[in-house]
Amino acid sequence: MLANMSGYLSNLVKRFHSEEEGLALTEYMILLGLLTAVVIGAVTLYGENLGDLWQGWADWLGTLTGAPTT
């Protein structure tokens, strides 16, 4: 399935470059739907780990004082 999607996406890119009219609105909506599904899936699968990572970054930033030196 991933190979089919990859082939489909590369075909869309080729058509976008070769056609003057570009992609149809339907194809844009399909791509937007796929992207949204991937983002939702990633956040669902890794959400807790991402939350811990972001909290670690926030804690680290909270420990910094003063302006950065160059």
N, C-alpha and C positions, 0 to 999 in steps of 0.2 A: 504494500500500500504506500509506503514511504517513497519507493522508487516511482510509482505512478504519480504521486503528488509532485515529486521533484521534476519529473518530466513535464507535467502539466504547467508548473510554474515557469520552467525554462522556456516552454513553448509560448507562454503568455508574454514573457519578456521579449522573445524574438519577434512576435507579432506586433508588440508595442513599438519596437524600433523600425519595423518594416512598413507598417501602415500609417498613413497620415492621420487617420481619424482616431487612432489609439484604441484603448480597450473600451468595451461596452460597459455601461453602468452595472449590468448584472455581474460581469466578471469582477469588477471592483468590489461589489457587495460580497461575492464569494470569497475573495481574498481577505476582506475585512472580517468576515465570519470566521475564517480559518485562523487568522491572527488572534482574534478575540478568544477563540477556543484554546489556543496554545497558551495565551497569557493566563486565562482562568485555570487551565490545567496545571501550569507551573506553580501558580500561587497556591492552589489546593494541595499539590504534592509537597511543596517545599515551604509553605507559608510559615510554619512554626520555626523552621531553621532560619528562614530569612528574617523573621522577627527577632530572633536571638542575635543574629549577625548585626542587624541595624541597631539594636539596643547596645551592643558592644561598641559600635562606632560612636553612638551618641554619648556613651559613658566616656570614651576616650577623648572626644571633642570637649566634653565638659571639664576634663582635667587640664586642658591647654590654657595658658594664660599669656596675655600680651599679644602683640602683633608678630607675625612671622618675620624672621630675619632673612635677608637675602644675601 
